[in-house]
Amino acid sequence: MLKDEHLNLVDCHTHLDQYSPDEIEEIIGRCKLRGVAGIISAGVNLVSSAENRNLAMKYPNYIGAGAGIHPMEISGDLDTRAMDQLFDLAKQKEVLCISEIGLDYEAASAEKTLQKEVFTQQIQIACEVNKPIVFHNRGASKEPIEILHSQTKGAIEIVAHYFQGTAEYTYACLDNGMYLSIAKTLLSMPDLQALVKNDIPLEQIVLETDSYPQPFKKKRSSWTEPWEIEKIARKIAGLKGIDVKEVEYITNRNANKIFGLN
C-alpha cells in the first residue's frame, strides 16, 4: 500500500490492449486504488492501435491511446492503404501520441533500411497531425535520435521509451530536448540510478511501467501493472533527495505538456 502520501501519477506507456478484456476493469480498479491518475496504452500495429483507441473511448479521461507500428511488427513497406489507416487513427482525439515506433536491431527484426523507412513514414504522420512521438530503440545507438532530429526539427515533443543507456546516449537525448521515460529498470540498475540522480533533470522525466501480459512469470500477481508506477516515483525521489510529491508534480506537468492531458 502507499506509505504516507496518496499519489496521482501518470503511466505514460503501457500495452493494456494485450490483456484479456475480462481483466481490464480489475487492472484499472487496482490502478485507481494505488494512485494512478491516467494511463497511455500504446499500439504495436494497426489492429492494436485501433483496440487502444477503443479502450480510450470506453475509459475517457483515464486512458489515452498511442497509435503506431512497432519495429518488430514490420513485415514490409507501409503501403498507401496502411498509411491512410494509421493517419486516420492518428487524427482521432483519443490518440494522444504516435507510439510505439522506432528501431530495433535484434537479429529477428526486419531489415534495417526497411525499419528506417517505416520509422520515417510514421514520424511524418506525427508531424502532420502535430502529436508527440514515443520511440523504441534497441541496439540502434543514436540513429533514432538523428532521424527524429532531422525529420521533426524540434516541432513536436519526443519521448524515449523505457529509457536506459550510456551517459553519451543520455546526453544526446537531453540535448535534443527529449523526455526520458523511466521504468522499473530503475529499481535494479545502478548505472541508470546514477544517471537519474546526477545527470537527468526531473524536468525531462516521465514515468512508465510498459505493462503487458507476462505469462513467463509463474504467478499472475507478479505481472507488472500500472499501479507499480508508484515504486518508480519513490525511487526517483530517494535518488534525488526530494519529496515524492515533487516527483509527482513535475512528471505530471511534463506528461501534461507532452500529451495534452487534463
Residue pairs with C-beta under 8 A, 6 or more apart in sequence:
1 34
2 34
2 35
2 230
3 234
5 244
5 245
6 35
7 35
7 230
7 233
7 244
7 245
7 248
8 35
8 36
8 37
8 248
8 252
9 35
9 36
9 37
9 207
9 229
9 230
9 233
9 248
9 251
9 252
10 36
10 37
10 38
10 39
10 40
10 206
10 207
10 229
10 251
10 252
10 255
10 261
11 31
11 36
11 38
11 39
11 40
11 207
11 208
11 209
11 211
11 226
11 229
12 40
12 134
12 159
12 181
12 206
12 207
12 208
12 255
12 258
12 259
13 40
13 42
13 66
13 99
13 100
13 134
13 159
13 161
13 162
13 181
13 183
13 208
13 209
13 210
14 39
14 40
14 41
14 42
14 208
14 209
14 210
14 211
14 212
14 226
15 41
15 42
15 44
15 48
15 210
15 211
15 212
16 24
16 27
16 39
16 41
16 52
16 55
16 63
16 211
16 226
17 41
17 43
17 48
17 51
17 52
17 55
18 48
18 212
18 213
19 27
19 212
19 213
20 213
24 55
27 225
27 226
28 39
28 59
28 62
28 63
30 225
30 227
31 39
31 225
31 226
31 227
33 227
34 227
34 230
35 227
35 229
35 230
36 226
36 227
36 229
37 252
38 61
38 62
38 63
38 64
38 255
38 261
39 62
39 63
39 64
39 226
40 63
40 64
40 65
40 66
40 96
40 97
40 99
40 259
41 52
41 55
41 56
41 63
41 64
41 65
41 66
42 52
42 65
42 66
42 68
42 97
42 99
42 100
42 134
43 49
43 50
43 51
43 52
43 65
43 66
43 67
43 68
43 69
43 70
43 89
43 99
43 100
44 68
44 69
44 70
44 72
44 73
44 100
45 69
45 70
45 73
46 69
46 82
46 85
46 86
46 89
49 65
49 66
49 67
49 68
49 69
49 86
49 89
49 95
50 89
52 63
52 65
52 66
52 67
52 95
53 65
53 67
53 89
53 92
53 94
53 95
55 63
55 65
56 63
56 64
56 65
56 94
56 95
57 94
60 94
61 262
64 94
64 95
64 96
64 97
64 259
64 261
65 92
65 94
65 95
65 96
66 95
66 96
66 97
66 98
66 99
66 100
66 134
67 86
67 89
67 90
67 92
67 95
67 97
67 98
67 99
68 86
68 98
68 99
68 100
68 101
68 122
68 134
69 78
69 86
69 101
69 118
69 122
70 100
70 101
70 102
70 104
70 136
71 101
71 102
71 103
71 104
71 109
71 110
71 115
71 118
71 119
71 136
72 104
72 106
72 108
72 109
72 110
74 109
74 110
74 114
74 115
74 118
75 110
76 114
77 114
77 117
77 118
78 86
78 118
78 121
78 122
83 121
83 125
86 122
86 125
87 125
87 128
87 129
89 95
90 98
90 125
90 126
90 128
90 129
90 131
91 129
95 131
96 131
96 132
96 259
96 260
96 261
97 126
97 131
97 132
97 133
97 134
97 159
97 258
97 259
98 122
98 123
98 125
98 126
98 129
98 131
98 132
98 133
98 134
99 133
99 134
99 135
99 159
99 161
100 134
100 135
100 136
100 161
101 118
101 119
101 122
101 123
101 133
101 134
101 135
101 136
102 119
102 135
102 136
102 137
102 140
102 144
102 161
103 112
103 115
103 116
103 119
103 136
103 137
103 138
103 139
103 140
103 143
103 144
103 147
104 115
104 136
104 137
104 138
104 139
104 140
105 112
105 115
105 138
105 139
105 140
106 138
106 139
109 115
110 118
116 143
116 147
119 144
119 147
120 147
120 151
122 133
123 133
123 147
123 148
123 151
123 152
124 151
126 132
126 133
126 152
126 156
127 151
127 152
127 155
127 156
130 155
130 156
131 156
132 156
132 157
132 158
132 159
132 258
132 259
133 148
133 152
133 156
133 157
133 158
133 159
134 158
134 159
134 161
134 181
135 144
135 148
135 158
135 159
135 160
135 161
136 161
136 162
137 143
137 144
137 160
137 161
141 169
142 169
142 172
145 172
145 173
145 176
145 178
148 158
148 176
148 178
149 176
152 158
154 176
154 177
157 179
157 257
157 258
158 176
158 177
158 178
158 179
159 178
159 179
159 180
159 181
159 206
159 258
160 173
160 178
160 179
160 180
160 181
161 181
161 208
161 210
162 181
162 183
162 185
162 208
162 210
163 170
163 173
163 180
163 181
163 182
163 183
163 192
164 185
164 189
164 192
165 173
167 195
167 199
170 180
170 195
170 199
170 200
171 199
173 180
174 180
174 199
174 200
174 201
174 204
178 204
179 204
179 205
179 206
179 254
179 258
180 200
180 204
180 205
180 206
181 205
181 206
181 207
181 208
182 192
182 196
182 205
182 206
182 207
182 208
182 232
182 236
183 207
183 208
183 209
183 210
183 232
184 209
184 210
184 224
184 228
184 231
184 232
185 192
186 192
186 193
186 196
186 232
186 235
186 236
187 231
187 232
187 235
193 235
193 239
196 205
196 236
196 239
196 240
197 239
197 240
202 236
202 240
202 242
202 246
202 247
202 250
202 251
203 250
203 254
204 254
205 236
205 250
205 251
205 254
206 251
206 254
206 255
206 258
207 229
207 232
207 233
207 251
207 255
208 229
209 224
209 225
209 226
209 228
209 229
209 232
210 224
211 223
211 224
211 225
211 226
211 228
212 224
213 223
214 222
214 223
214 224
217 223
233 244
233 247
233 248
233 251
234 244
234 247
236 247
237 243
237 244
237 246
237 247
240 247
255 261
256 262
